[in-house]
Amino acid sequence: MTPPTATIDLRITRIESLFETLDPSPFHERDLDQKAFDYILGWAREYPSDHRFHLRLHLPASEAERANSVDVAAAIRANFGYWIGSVQRDRREQFRLGRRYVAIGLSVLALCLLAKQSLPSLMGDTPLARFLGEGLSILGWVANWKPAETFLYEWWPLYRRLALLRRLEAAEVEIVATA
């Protein structure tokens, strides 16, 4: 069964307004303008994850002809491909940091538990020693909050963004000449 297709319409007067003007790269390698990128992403987020995308660019006739000749569709797809790579790098960095967080968190936990065990021999079995021991125990477990958060929750938004960008990279791009 073919997944449903969502159409995202963009009305622009010139091809150049679709791409970042400060980017010195050749036209077909330029980044999408941030407003255009945000507009497309904003609309794409509105649709369920099973939808494919169809980007329809409405341009004046002379610009539409130019857009076809310079292959704007390929430039748009390449731009989403670039963002896919960027999000993949962010995800790898997040997991690299997560591994570091785990090493730090477990080290702090081990030190806190060792300190808690040594408190009675240093201070005796006093209420203060028990109080400090509980505090060390809590501190050790709290030090593992960030690693748990990183590996359990923080990667989901990157995963969803990556899936959305992949669907946009595969979008059909249609150029429509307007009167």
C-alpha positions as CSV (number, residue, x, y, z in Angstrom):
1,M,0.0,0.0,0.0
2,T,1.3,3.4,-1.0
3,P,1.7,5.8,2.0
4,P,-0.3,9.0,1.9
5,T,1.4,12.1,0.4
6,A,1.4,15.5,2.0
7,T,1.9,18.5,-0.3
8,I,3.9,21.5,1.0
9,D,3.4,24.6,-1.1
10,L,6.0,27.4,-1.3
11,R,5.3,30.6,-3.2
12,I,8.5,32.5,-4.1
13,T,9.3,35.2,-6.6
14,R,12.9,34.3,-7.3
15,I,14.9,31.1,-7.0
16,E,17.6,32.9,-5.0
17,S,15.1,33.7,-2.2
18,L,14.9,29.9,-1.5
19,F,18.7,29.6,-0.8
20,E,21.0,31.3,1.6
21,T,22.5,34.4,-0.2
22,L,25.6,34.6,2.0
23,D,26.6,31.0,1.1
24,P,29.6,31.3,-1.3
25,S,29.0,27.7,-2.6
26,P,27.9,27.1,-6.2
27,F,24.1,27.5,-6.6
28,H,23.3,23.8,-6.5
29,E,25.3,23.3,-3.3
30,R,23.9,26.3,-1.3
31,D,22.1,25.9,2.0
32,L,18.4,26.5,2.0
33,D,17.5,29.9,3.4
34,Q,16.7,29.5,7.1
35,K,13.2,30.9,6.8
36,A,12.4,28.5,3.9
37,F,14.0,25.6,5.8
38,D,11.9,26.4,8.9
39,Y,8.8,26.8,6.9
40,I,9.2,23.4,5.2
41,L,10.1,21.7,8.5
42,G,7.3,23.4,10.3
43,W,4.7,22.1,7.8
44,A,6.3,18.7,7.6
45,R,6.0,18.2,11.4
46,E,2.3,18.7,11.1
47,Y,1.8,15.4,9.2
48,P,2.0,11.9,10.6
49,S,5.2,9.9,10.2
50,D,3.7,7.6,7.6
51,H,3.2,10.5,5.1
52,R,5.6,11.1,2.1
53,F,6.1,14.6,1.0
54,H,5.6,16.6,-2.2
55,L,7.2,20.0,-2.3
56,R,5.5,22.3,-4.8
57,L,7.3,25.5,-5.6
58,H,5.2,28.2,-7.2
59,L,7.4,30.6,-9.2
60,P,6.8,33.2,-12.0
61,A,7.1,31.5,-15.4
62,S,10.6,32.9,-16.2
63,E,11.9,31.8,-12.8
64,A,10.2,28.4,-13.1
65,E,12.1,27.8,-16.4
66,R,15.4,28.8,-14.7
67,A,14.6,26.6,-11.7
68,N,14.2,23.5,-13.9
69,S,17.4,24.3,-15.8
70,V,19.6,24.6,-12.7
71,D,17.9,21.6,-11.1
72,V,16.6,23.3,-7.9
73,A,15.0,19.9,-6.9
74,A,18.4,18.3,-6.7
75,A,19.7,21.2,-4.7
76,I,16.8,21.0,-2.2
77,R,17.3,17.2,-1.8
78,A,21.0,17.7,-1.3
79,N,20.4,20.3,1.4
80,F,18.2,17.9,3.3
81,G,20.9,15.2,2.8
82,Y,23.4,17.6,4.4
83,W,21.1,18.1,7.4
84,I,20.7,14.4,7.8
85,G,24.5,14.1,8.1
86,S,24.5,17.0,10.6
87,V,21.8,15.3,12.8
88,Q,23.7,12.0,12.6
89,R,26.8,13.7,13.8
90,D,24.8,15.3,16.7
91,R,23.5,11.9,17.6
92,R,27.0,10.3,17.6
93,E,28.2,13.2,19.8
94,Q,25.3,12.8,22.2
95,F,26.1,9.1,22.7
96,R,29.8,9.9,23.0
97,L,28.9,12.4,25.8
98,G,26.5,9.8,27.3
99,R,29.3,7.3,27.6
100,R,31.4,9.9,29.4
101,Y,28.5,10.8,31.7
102,V,28.1,7.1,32.6
103,A,31.8,6.8,33.5
104,I,31.6,10.0,35.6
105,G,28.3,9.0,37.2
106,L,29.4,5.5,38.1
107,S,32.7,6.8,39.5
108,V,30.9,9.3,41.7
109,L,28.5,6.6,42.9
110,A,31.3,4.2,43.7
111,L,33.2,6.9,45.7
112,C,30.1,8.0,47.5
113,L,29.2,4.4,48.5
114,L,32.8,3.8,49.7
115,A,32.7,7.0,51.7
116,K,29.3,6.0,53.2
117,Q,30.7,2.7,54.3
118,S,33.8,4.3,55.9
119,L,31.8,6.9,57.8
120,P,30.9,4.6,60.8
121,S,34.6,3.7,61.4
122,L,35.6,7.4,61.2
123,M,32.7,9.0,63.1
124,G,31.1,6.1,64.9
125,D,27.5,5.0,64.6
126,T,26.1,8.5,65.2
127,P,23.1,10.2,63.8
128,L,25.4,12.7,62.0
129,A,27.3,9.7,60.4
130,R,24.0,8.2,59.2
131,F,22.8,11.5,57.9
132,L,26.0,12.1,56.0
133,G,25.9,8.5,54.7
134,E,22.4,9.0,53.3
135,G,23.4,12.3,51.7
136,L,26.4,10.6,50.0
137,S,24.1,7.8,48.8
138,I,21.7,10.2,47.3
139,L,24.5,12.3,45.7
140,G,25.9,9.1,44.1
141,W,22.6,8.2,42.6
142,V,21.8,11.7,41.5
143,A,25.2,11.8,39.7
144,N,23.7,9.1,37.4
145,W,20.6,11.2,36.5
146,K,22.2,12.8,33.4
147,P,23.5,9.5,31.9
148,A,20.1,7.9,32.4
149,E,18.4,10.9,30.9
150,T,20.8,10.9,27.9
151,F,20.3,7.2,27.1
152,L,16.7,7.0,27.9
153,Y,15.1,10.2,26.6
154,E,17.4,12.8,24.9
155,W,18.0,10.7,21.7
156,W,14.3,10.5,20.7
157,P,14.1,14.1,19.4
158,L,17.2,13.5,17.2
159,Y,15.8,10.2,16.0
160,R,12.4,11.9,15.0
161,R,14.2,14.8,13.3
162,L,16.4,12.4,11.4
163,A,13.4,10.4,10.2
164,L,11.6,13.7,9.2
165,L,14.7,14.9,7.2
166,R,15.0,11.6,5.4
167,R,11.4,11.8,4.3
168,L,12.0,15.4,3.1
169,E,15.1,14.3,1.3
170,A,13.0,11.8,-0.6
171,A,10.3,14.3,-1.4
172,E,9.2,14.9,-4.9
173,V,9.8,18.5,-5.9
174,E,7.5,20.1,-8.4
175,I,8.0,23.5,-9.9
176,V,4.8,25.2,-11.0
177,A,4.8,28.3,-13.2
178,T,2.4,31.0,-12.0
179,A,1.0,33.8,-14.1
